[in-house]
Amino acid sequence: MPYINLRATQQGRENIKIRSLSLVVTRDCNLRCRYCYEKHPLRDGHILDIGLAREAITKCMNEPGFDGVEVDFFGGEPMLAFPLIRDIVDWFHTQKWQKSHRFLIGTNGTILTPEIKEWLVKNKSCVNVGLSLDGTKKAHDLSRSGSYDAVYQNLPFFMEHWPLQPAKMTICADTIPYVAESVIELENMGVIFTANIGFEDLWGDEEPKQLLLDTYEAQLSKLVDFYAGRPDLYPVQPLLTALPTYLYLPDYGHSWQKDIKRYCGAGHEMIVLDVDGREYPCHRFLPWITKKEAPRENSNCQTAWKPDKCANCKLVLSCPTCAGYNWEVNGDTGTRTTFHCQSFKREVMASAALEAIRLTNKLENVNDMPEERKVELKKSLKSVLNLLEEGLDVS
């Protein structure tokens, strides 16, 4: 069956179900990024057996209940196992399947040889490649082993062949002072990207934590000003798209208390195969990452969130959480870690400030807008302004 854009296929069709299979093709990596959660001591170059990979793919492609399969080549740095990736994809296309499919590769972008590039271009109709790029040279080199020059050299290759595949910008404690300039530089370069802070505790004790939070708030404020002056530019996700829609709907009441008790597909739509052939709910459950065995019972099946401050928070549906990291820290996928709580609330408030500016400008500059639409926008603006006035508890 020919390749189909699975995300486009899913849009507007909730009945489309996609199985996500992550293959840890190698635990090895040529970088030592400061924020990496893979603290694996055995960077021994072990590669996943192709027979195990074929079995896992075949199982998913024949599995009932799913309409398509995404195969994600994961690491370490997966390009260190490029011959395996190439052989898996080439083998895959010798088979006859009844489901749609696509392949994903997330890479640090530093070791692309002419051979790798040629093969990727040849297969780009079914292989998406995503790049890690942490902003300016200073910010990127602080986080990612001084690799900016190697990544920058290959950046045009990614932008030409996968222009709509977002690069991934990860923010750590050292790069918080450079968030605004990093985002602005990537926007000016025309790079499509996402930017986020990790789940881990990067904040330290109370005094350095407060300093970092104040710095982050100031960086977000600079970005609000930047995007406010560019109404046609979509704000960077999720930093300035963190305002939940239901919070600026008039009379939203308790609509946020929906019966949604999991944030991701770990243990449900998603499965990961480690290099030793063992299966896990997702890569964040791998024992060499968590330093503990994965849960024996079904994971990510909680019926309520803990702690109470999360369960009762009106941001609970939009605030990101990681089932695997919850398991690592709390021994329970449903007990959320809260290291990023205060930074996320600042993202929501910054998103609200930008939304207020854009709603105001829209109401002032569109004369031929239907009256019904104007009333709707005015109510939304009032709700956003109320949120900005009331604020959020950032304690």
N, C-alpha and C positions, 0 to 999 in steps of 0.2 A: 504494500500500500504506500503511495507517495507521501512525502513529508507534508504535514499540515501544521500551520502555526497554532500550537495548542492553546496559547493564551487568547488569541483572537477567537478560536473556536469556542472557548469557555465563556467569552464575554456575552452576557445576556442569556446564558443557557446554564442554569444552575444544575441541570441534570447531567451535565458532562463531568465525568470523573476521571482524573488523571493520577496514575500511579507514579510516584517519584522514587527512583532507585539511585542511591548514591553509591558509587564504587570507590573505596579508598585504594587507589592504584599504587600508592606509596606513602609511607609515613615520613619520608625524607624530604628535606627542603634545603635550598642553597642560601636562604636568608634566615635571620633570627630577629624577627620583628618584635618590638617591645611589648606590644599588646597581645601577642599570640597566646591563645589558650591551650595550644598543643605543646605542652611541656614534656614532650616525649624524649627520654634520654637515649633511646636506641635508634639514632638516625643511621641505620645500618644499610639503607638502600634496598631493603626487602621489597619485592614487587608482587602484586596480586597475581595469582595463577590464572591464566586465561581460561582454563577449563571451568574454574569456579565462577568467573565473570559470565561466561556463556550460559552456564546453568541458571544463574540468577536472572539474567535478561530473558532467557527462554521462559522461565517460570512466570515472570511479570507479563510478558507479551501474550501468554496463554491464560492468564488469570482472569476469571470471570468477575464482572462487576466494575471493570475499569475500561474506559473507551480509548485511552492513549497512555503512553509511557514516556516519561522524561528520564534519561540516564545522565547522571551528573558525575563526571570524573573529578575525584576529590583527592586532596593530599593532606599534609605536606604540599609540595609543589608538583602538581600532576604532570607538568611537561617533562619532569625528570623521568617519567615512565611513558614518554611519547610512543616508542615502538609498540607498547602494549595497547595504548589508546588507538593507534592506527590499525592494529590487527583486529581489535574488537569491532571497530566501525566497519572495516572492510569485510569481516566475516558476517556482520549483521546484514549487510546488503546482498549477501549470497542466499539469504533465507527468504521465505515467503511468509509475511505476517499479515494479520487481519486488523491490526490496530495502527493508529497514527503514532508518531514517535518524534523525538528530537534528542540531541545530545548537547550537554552543557559542559564547558570547561572554565573553571575559575583559575586565573594564573597571575603570578606576580610580574609577568611580562619581561623577564630579564634574560631568558635563555632561548629565544626564538631563532633557530637556525634557518637558513634558506630552505632546507628540506622540510622543516616543520611548517614554515609559512606557505610553501607551495601546496602541501597536503591540505592545510586548513582552508585555503582559498578554493581548492578543488571540491571540498566537502562543505562549504559554508551554507549550502542550501539546507543542510540538516544539522550542522554543528554551530552552536553559538559559543562565542568566546568572550568572557568577561574579565576585565582588567582591574587590578587593585592600584589605585592612584590617590595618594593622600594629600593632594593639594600642591602648594608651592614646593620648590626644591628644598627649602629649609625644613618645612614641615614633614615632607615625605622622607627626607634623609634622616631626620630625627627618629622616625618610627620604623623605617624599613631598611636598615642596614646600609644606608648611603647608596641606594639603588636608583635614585631619580634619573641620572643620566642614561642608564641602560633602558629604563622604562620610556623616557621621553623620546629616545631614538626610535622606539617601536610604536609610539602612540599614533602616528599617521596611518600605520598599517591597520590598527584596530578601528580607527575612525572611518577609514575608507570601506572596510569590509563588514563591520558590524556597527553602523552609525547609530542604531537605536538600542544597542545593548548598553545599559548604564555601567560606567566604571564605578568602583566602590571606594569611597573615601571614608576611612575609619579615623575617629578622633580619640586621642589618648591624652593623658594629663599634660604631657610635654607640648602637645600641639594645640591645646585650647586657646592660647594667646594668638594663634595664627588662623583660627577658623574663618573669620570674615575674609581675610586676604586670600586664603586658599579657595574658598567658594567663588569669590569674585574672579580670580584668575582662571579657574576652570570654566566659568560661564563665558568669559571673554575669549577663551580658546575655542568655544563651541563644543566642549565635551559634555555629553549627557552623563550624569552621574547621580549617585545617591550619597548621603553623608549621615553618619550616625556615631553615637557613643556606644561602646560595648556595655554588656551587662555587668562586667566585673567591677570590683571595688577599686577604682583608680583614684579615689578622692583623698584617702589618708585620714588623719585625725581631724578634729573639729576645726582648728585654726586654718590649716592648709586647705581643707575642704571648702570652707567659706570663701577663702580667697579665690579658689578655682571657680566656684559657682558665681561669684561676682564678676570675674573675668569672662566667664561664659555668657552671662547675661549681657554684658557690654558688647561682646562679639555678635550676639543675636540681634541686638539693637542696631548695630551697623548694617547687618544684612537686611533688616526691615527697611532702613533708609534706602539701601541699594535697590531692592525690589520695588519699593514704593515709587521710585522714579522710572521704573521700567514695567508699566502695566501689562505689556504683552509677553513678558517673560514669566514662565511658570516657576514658582518658588522651588528651591531645592528640597527634595524629599529625604527623610521625613522631618528635617529640622524646622521648616516653616510651613509644613502642612499637617502639623500635629493637632490642630483644633478639631475635635470631633464634630461632625455635622450636627448631631443632635443637640449640642450645647448652644448653637445659635439659631435653633428653630424656636419660634415663639411658643411659649407654654410647653416646653419639652417635658416638664414634670419629672417622672422617674422612668422615662423611656430608655435610659441607659441601663436599667436593670433587666436586660434581656437574658434569656436562658442560654447563654453561650459560656461554656466552662472550659474551653481550650482555645489557645491562641494560634496554634500551628498544627501541622499534619503529622508531627512525630508520633510514631506508633499507630498511625491510622493510614493516611495516604502515602506516608513516607517510610522508607526503610533504607538502611545502610549496610553494606557488606564490607567488613574490615579486610585487611590484607591476609588475615589468617582464615578467612572464609566464614567467620561468625557474623550473625545478623544482629542488628540493634535498631532501636526506634529511630535514632538519628545519630549523626556524628558526635553530638555533644554528650552522648551516653557511652562513648567508647571508654573502656576501663583505663587505657593509657592516658586519657585526658582527665577523667574524674578521680582516678586512683581508688575506685571502688567498682564492684560488680554492678552490672545493670540490674534494674528491678526485675524480679522473676515474674511478677504478675503484669497484666496489661498496664502500660504506662500512659500518662496523659489522659486519664479517664476520670478525673476528679468531678465531683458533683457540685462543688463550691470552692471558691478561692479562699486561701488563707494568706497572710494574717487578716484580721478583721478590718484593719485600716485599708487594705486593698479591696476586700469584698464590698465595703461600704463606700468606696471612692467612685465618684461619677466619671472618672477617667478610665475605669478598669477595662472597658471594652477597647480602648485605643492605646493604652499604655502597654508597650511591648513586654513580653516575658518569655523566658526560655525554659521549656520543660526539662531539658537535660541539665542546664545549669542549676535549676531549682533542685533537681535530684542530687547534684554534686554537693551543693551547699547545705541543703535542708533535709535531704533524704526523702523528699516527697515532691512529686512533679507539680502538685497543686498548692504548695506553699511557696509563694513568690519571694524572690530576692528583691530587695528594695534599694540597692545601692544607687540606682539611677533615678529614683523617684523625684528628687528635687530638681535635677537637671531637666527631666522630662516636663515638669510643670512649668519651668521657664520657657521651654520650647512651645508649650501650649499658649502661654501668655504672649510670646513674640508672634506666634501665628495669628492670635486674636488681634494684635495691634496692626499687623499687615492687612488682615481681612477687613478691619474697620476702615482703614485708609482706602482700600480698593472699593468697598461698598459705597463709601461716601463719594468717591470720584465717579463711580458708575452712575449714581443718582444725580449728580450735578451735571454730567456731560452727555447724557443720553436723553434727547428731547422727545424722540418718537417712541419711547417705551410705553407699552400698554399700561393703563392705570393699575390693572390687577397685579402686574409684575412689580410696579413701583411700590405698591402696598406691601407686597411680600418682601421686597428688599429692605424697606424701611423697618419692618418688624425684625428681620434678621439683624440689621445694624443695631437696633435697640438692644437686642439680646447680647450682641458682642460687646457693646459699650457697657452694659450691665456687668458682664463678666470682668471686663477690664477694671471697672470701678470696685467691684467686690474682691477681686483677686482670688488667688488659690492659696490654700495653706501649704507653705513650702517648708514647714518644720519637719 
